[in-house]
Amino acid sequence: MSTSIFPLTAPRSSAVSSGGFPMYREVKWDFSANRPVYAHGEPVVVTGAEAVLTWAWNALHVKRGLFEALSPEYGSDIYTLTGKPYTEATRNAEAVRYIRECLEISPYIREVRRVSVSFEGTELRVSFALLTIYGEVTSDGVLS
């Protein structure tokens, strides 16, 4: 049995998913409140496509390179669009590109589909579909 320096985040089972990867597990996320879901004082854990969607949502909310504890590839560059004199078309195209770049690094995501964006003041409304190794999931929400 191997030990981890992060025993609370170590996988609890060695189940292998259809893609040959370990079954992806993540803390369930309340996307509208943008916070983890707890039941009886413990985080609720989800697996499969829902877990990959949670990873994706959180990756979009992290500024790439901001935290030394995270991989330099993890996170998004969307924040770099703020305060730039881009045309609306250029800004939207760059936002879509940044979303794709952020999400496509996951080996659990096969394809990022139907990405749409719209800027509303200081917020960015996003909608996308992910083809994961578990199937397709969709999300829409606001990045601020």
VEXDREN-2710 file (C-alpha; in Angstrom, 1 decimal):
% VEXDREN-2710
k/r/px/py/pz
1/MET/0.0/0.0/0.0
2/SER/1.4/3.4/-1.0
3/THR/1.2/6.4/1.3
4/SER/0.5/9.9/0.4
5/ILE/1.7/13.2/1.9
6/PHE/-2.0/14.2/1.3
7/PRO/-3.9/11.4/3.0
8/LEU/-7.2/13.2/3.0
9/THR/-7.1/13.6/-0.8
10/ALA/-5.8/10.2/-1.7
11/PRO/-8.1/8.1/-3.9
12/ARG/-10.2/5.7/-1.8
13/SER/-10.5/3.1/-4.4
14/SER/-8.5/1.9/-7.4
15/ALA/-11.4/1.7/-9.7
16/VAL/-10.4/2.3/-13.3
17/SER/-12.6/4.2/-15.7
18/SER/-13.3/3.4/-19.3
19/GLY/-10.4/5.5/-20.5
20/GLY/-7.8/3.5/-18.5
21/PHE/-7.5/6.3/-16.0
22/PRO/-8.5/6.0/-12.3
23/MET/-12.1/6.9/-11.7
24/TYR/-12.1/10.7/-11.3
25/ARG/-13.3/11.9/-7.9
26/GLU/-14.0/15.5/-6.8
27/VAL/-15.9/17.3/-4.1
28/LYS/-19.4/18.1/-5.4
29/TRP/-19.8/21.8/-6.4
30/ASP/-22.7/24.1/-6.0
31/PHE/-22.2/26.1/-9.3
32/SER/-24.7/28.8/-8.5
33/ALA/-23.3/29.6/-5.1
34/ASN/-19.7/28.7/-6.3
35/ARG/-18.8/26.6/-3.3
36/PRO/-18.4/23.0/-2.3
37/VAL/-21.4/20.9/-1.1
38/TYR/-21.3/19.4/2.4
39/ALA/-23.6/16.9/4.1
40/HIS/-23.4/16.2/7.8
41/GLY/-20.2/18.2/8.1
42/GLU/-18.4/16.2/5.4
43/PRO/-17.8/17.1/1.7
44/VAL/-20.0/15.2/-0.7
45/VAL/-17.9/13.4/-3.3
46/VAL/-18.9/12.8/-6.9
47/THR/-17.3/10.7/-9.6
48/GLY/-17.1/10.4/-13.3
49/ALA/-18.5/13.1/-15.6
50/GLU/-19.9/15.3/-12.8
51/ALA/-16.4/15.3/-11.1
52/VAL/-14.7/16.3/-14.4
53/LEU/-17.2/19.1/-14.8
54/THR/-16.4/20.3/-11.2
55/TRP/-12.7/20.3/-12.1
56/ALA/-13.4/22.3/-15.2
57/TRP/-15.5/24.9/-13.5
58/ASN/-12.9/25.4/-10.8
59/ALA/-10.0/25.5/-13.3
60/LEU/-11.8/28.3/-15.1
61/HIS/-12.0/30.3/-11.9
62/VAL/-8.3/30.1/-11.1
63/LYS/-5.8/32.6/-12.6
64/ARG/-3.1/30.5/-14.3
65/GLY/0.3/30.8/-12.6
66/LEU/-1.1/32.6/-9.5
67/PHE/-0.5/29.9/-7.0
68/GLU/2.9/28.1/-6.7
69/ALA/1.3/25.0/-5.2
70/LEU/-0.7/24.4/-8.5
71/SER/0.7/23.2/-11.8
72/PRO/1.6/26.1/-14.1
73/GLU/-0.7/24.6/-16.7
74/TYR/-3.7/24.7/-14.3
75/GLY/-6.1/27.7/-14.5
76/SER/-7.2/30.2/-17.0
77/ASP/-5.9/33.3/-18.7
78/ILE/-9.3/34.9/-19.1
79/TYR/-8.5/37.6/-16.6
80/THR/-5.9/39.0/-19.0
81/LEU/-8.7/40.3/-21.2
82/THR/-9.8/42.8/-18.5
83/GLY/-8.9/46.4/-19.4
84/LYS/-7.6/45.7/-22.8
85/PRO/-8.8/47.8/-25.8
86/TYR/-10.0/44.8/-27.8
87/THR/-13.0/44.9/-30.1
88/GLU/-16.0/42.9/-28.9
89/ALA/-15.4/40.2/-31.5
90/THR/-11.7/39.9/-30.6
91/ARG/-12.4/39.8/-26.9
92/ASN/-15.1/37.0/-27.4
93/ALA/-12.8/35.0/-29.7
94/GLU/-9.9/35.2/-27.2
95/ALA/-12.2/34.2/-24.3
96/VAL/-13.3/31.1/-26.2
97/ARG/-9.7/30.3/-26.9
98/TYR/-8.7/30.7/-23.3
99/ILE/-11.6/28.5/-22.2
100/ARG/-10.6/25.7/-24.6
101/GLU/-6.9/26.0/-23.6
102/CYS/-7.8/25.8/-19.9
103/LEU/-10.0/22.7/-20.2
104/GLU/-8.2/20.7/-22.9
105/ILE/-5.2/19.9/-20.6
106/SER/-7.3/17.4/-18.7
107/PRO/-6.8/13.8/-19.9
108/TYR/-10.4/13.1/-18.8
109/ILE/-11.7/15.6/-21.4
110/ARG/-11.7/14.4/-25.0
111/GLU/-13.2/17.6/-26.5
112/VAL/-14.5/21.0/-25.5
113/ARG/-17.7/21.7/-27.5
114/ARG/-20.2/24.5/-28.1
115/VAL/-18.3/27.2/-26.2
116/SER/-20.2/30.5/-26.1
117/VAL/-19.3/33.7/-24.2
118/SER/-20.9/37.0/-23.6
119/PHE/-19.5/39.9/-21.5
120/GLU/-21.9/41.6/-19.1
121/GLY/-20.1/44.4/-17.4
122/THR/-17.3/42.9/-15.4
123/GLU/-18.7/39.4/-15.6
124/LEU/-18.3/36.8/-18.4
125/ARG/-21.2/34.5/-19.0
126/VAL/-19.9/31.2/-20.4
127/SER/-21.6/28.1/-21.7
128/PHE/-19.9/24.9/-22.9
129/ALA/-20.2/21.2/-23.3
130/LEU/-17.4/18.7/-22.5
131/LEU/-17.0/15.3/-24.0
132/THR/-15.4/13.4/-21.2
133/ILE/-14.2/9.8/-21.1
134/TYR/-17.5/9.2/-19.2
135/GLY/-19.8/11.0/-21.6
136/GLU/-21.0/14.6/-22.3
137/VAL/-21.7/17.2/-19.6
138/THR/-22.8/20.8/-20.0
139/SER/-22.4/23.9/-18.0
140/ASP/-23.3/27.6/-18.0
141/GLY/-22.5/30.3/-15.5
142/VAL/-20.7/33.4/-14.8
143/LEU/-17.0/34.0/-14.4
144/SER/-16.1/37.2/-12.5
END
